[in-house]
Amino acid sequence: METQQQALSTEKSSNALKVNPKYNYYLLLSIVFGGFLIFGLSENIKGPAIPIIQNELHLSQSQIGILLALNSLGYLLACSFTSALSNKIGIKWTGVIAFLSMALAGFVIYFSANYASLSASFFLLYIGNGVLEIGLGIMAARIFTKNTGAMMNLSHFFYGLSSTVAPTIAASIMGWNVFGEELGWRGMYLLVLLLSLLPIVPSLLGKIPNETHEVEETTSYHSLIRDPVAWLIVAVLSFGVVSELAIGSWLVQFLVKAYKWNINDASKMLSMFFLFFMLARLFLGSITDKIGFTLSIIIASAFSGICGFAAILAGEKGAILFAISGVGIALIYPTVMALLAKRYPKGTGTAITFTVTLMGIASVIGNLMIGFIIDLVSKMFNGDGGSVNEVVGLQAGYGFIASLALLCSVCSIILYMILKKKNELI
């Protein structure tokens, strides 16, 4: 009798956890979609702000590169501990911490008075961004077990949606007058990052499925290190994402410095890039499931790199090609996440952490190289630092960004051949 009562009690407890599964699913969707909306805003409001920050704080291109590299370093640090943190406290609370830290970063940025304090505050922001991105990636992998490629691209569509409006919104907010003074870049960052508090509500109400420790967690890292396919996926993601993030960071700077565009017009072109970026994820995501993840990345990254070089060669009249390159670059990250989820179904969190952490190292190196390439090439062509040599330097820097997309395609071709030989194409 006592055993039956215990069984009934256990069953009731189990059923209690499964109340309103559809409602819970919608809560989880709101966390994932809303999280990517916030992530896109926080990541891409810097485009219009960087030229103003540079002028106000009198920074060189190399210092801007170091600033962006520190962002990537914060992101990298987050990658190193997010998996352990999520295992200890759960994905739900990991996400809550990420949202809170991003809101806190808004206040720290607002009170930044110099380059050192600004670098520290951006470092804090990108720790929050890194924790959030990995948390959302693990959560999405657990939720989207069917049509994984399409659903991953749909999730990242919301990143593209907010990224599309982020530059224009940022440029507009910086001009708002509050109490007789312009908000500027500090006030803009504070207002936007306070939006990070909104997804906390569904995070507290929702229940993450299969939130258990993976038995393979320890051994998975060893197997990944020995797996050449895993390293190729790291290379694919690294080249693709560094190219993507670099466009968001440097496009406004390029148009303002090289073509003398004003901030608003340059921000609109960056928004156009993210518009193509967003639409590609919305309408082309399902194609990745049909033609295969690896082949999709080959085509998408090659298209982006070709558009980038064509835009440089065409000059100012070809600036729209910078925006069109977003069609290709948009598919790389979510498609790689889908590839990881399918190839490593029993250790997805570990695979994502391994891959994204190494990608973070590449981001640090990539941002440093872009800034130094611009300054170095400028000095090589004209020692007096005139506007003509700066154009050449910026073109070299942007050429490096485009070449990363092409390298992504080359690595994807190698990955495709290896997987095909093993009969493991996904």
Rosetta blueprint (number, residue, H / E / L):
1 M L
2 E H
3 T H
4 Q H
5 Q H
6 Q H
7 A H
8 L H
9 S H
10 T H
11 E H
12 K H
13 S H
14 S H
15 N H
16 A H
17 L H
18 K L
19 V L
20 N L
21 P H
22 K H
23 Y H
24 N H
25 Y H
26 Y H
27 L H
28 L H
29 L H
30 S H
31 I H
32 V H
33 F H
34 G H
35 G H
36 F H
37 L H
38 I H
39 F H
40 G H
41 L H
42 S H
43 E H
44 N H
45 I L
46 K H
47 G H
48 P H
49 A H
50 I H
51 P H
52 I H
53 I H
54 Q H
55 N H
56 E H
57 L H
58 H L
59 L L
60 S L
61 Q H
62 S H
63 Q H
64 I H
65 G H
66 I H
67 L H
68 L H
69 A H
70 L H
71 N H
72 S H
73 L H
74 G H
75 Y H
76 L H
77 L H
78 A H
79 C H
80 S H
81 F H
82 T H
83 S H
84 A H
85 L H
86 S H
87 N H
88 K H
89 I H
90 G L
91 I H
92 K H
93 W H
94 T H
95 G H
96 V H
97 I H
98 A H
99 F H
100 L H
101 S H
102 M H
103 A H
104 L H
105 A H
106 G H
107 F H
108 V H
109 I H
110 Y H
111 F L
112 S L
113 A L
114 N L
115 Y H
116 A H
117 S H
118 L H
119 S H
120 A H
121 S H
122 F H
123 F H
124 L H
125 L H
126 Y H
127 I H
128 G H
129 N H
130 G H
131 V H
132 L H
133 E H
134 I H
135 G H
136 L H
137 G H
138 I H
139 M H
140 A H
141 A H
142 R H
143 I H
144 F L
145 T L
146 K L
147 N L
148 T H
149 G H
150 A H
151 M H
152 M H
153 N H
154 L H
155 S H
156 H H
157 F H
158 F H
159 Y H
160 G H
161 L H
162 S H
163 S H
164 T H
165 V H
166 A H
167 P H
168 T H
169 I H
170 A H
171 A H
172 S H
173 I H
174 M H
175 G L
176 W L
177 N E
178 V E
179 F L
180 G L
181 E E
182 E E
183 L L
184 G H
185 W H
186 R H
187 G H
188 M H
189 Y H
190 L H
191 L H
192 V H
193 L H
194 L H
195 L H
196 S H
197 L H
198 L L
199 P L
200 I H
201 V H
202 P H
203 S H
204 L H
205 L H
206 G L
207 K L
208 I L
209 P L
210 N L
211 E L
212 T L
213 H L
214 E L
215 V L
216 E L
217 E H
218 T H
219 T H
220 S H
221 Y H
222 H H
223 S H
224 L H
225 I H
226 R H
227 D L
228 P H
229 V H
230 A H
231 W H
232 L H
233 I H
234 V H
235 A H
236 V H
237 L H
238 S H
239 F H
240 G H
241 V H
242 V H
243 S H
244 E H
245 L H
246 A H
247 I H
248 G H
249 S H
250 W H
251 L H
252 V H
253 Q H
254 F H
255 L H
256 V H
257 K H
258 A H
259 Y H
260 K L
261 W L
262 N L
263 I H
264 N H
265 D H
266 A H
267 S H
268 K H
269 M H
270 L H
271 S H
272 M H
273 F H
274 F H
275 L H
276 F H
277 F H
278 M H
279 L H
280 A H
281 R H
282 L H
283 F H
284 L H
285 G H
286 S H
287 I H
288 T H
289 D H
290 K H
291 I H
292 G L
293 F H
294 T H
295 L H
296 S H
297 I H
298 I H
299 I H
300 A H
301 S H
302 A H
303 F H
304 S H
305 G H
306 I H
307 C H
308 G H
309 F H
310 A H
311 A H
312 I H
313 L H
314 A H
315 G H
316 E H
317 K H
318 G H
319 A L
320 I H
321 L H
322 F H
323 A H
324 I H
325 S L
326 G H
327 V H
328 G H
329 I H
330 A L
331 L L
332 I H
333 Y H
334 P H
335 T H
336 V H
337 M H
338 A H
339 L H
340 L H
341 A H
342 K H
343 R H
344 Y L
345 P L
346 K L
347 G L
348 T H
349 G H
350 T H
351 A H
352 I H
353 T H
354 F H
355 T H
356 V H
357 T H
358 L H
359 M H
360 G H
361 I H
362 A H
363 S H
364 V H
365 I H
366 G H
367 N H
368 L H
369 M H
370 I H
371 G H
372 F H
373 I H
374 I H
375 D H
376 L H
377 V H
378 S H
379 K H
380 M H
381 F H
382 N L
383 G L
384 D L
385 G L
386 G L
387 S H
388 V H
389 N H
390 E H
391 V H
392 V H
393 G H
394 L H
395 Q H
396 A H
397 G H
398 Y H
399 G H
400 F H
401 I H
402 A H
403 S H
404 L H
405 A H
406 L H
407 L H
408 C H
409 S H
410 V H
411 C H
412 S H
413 I H
414 I H
415 L H
416 Y H
417 M H
418 I H
419 L H
420 K H
421 K H
422 K L
423 N L
424 E L
425 L L
426 I L
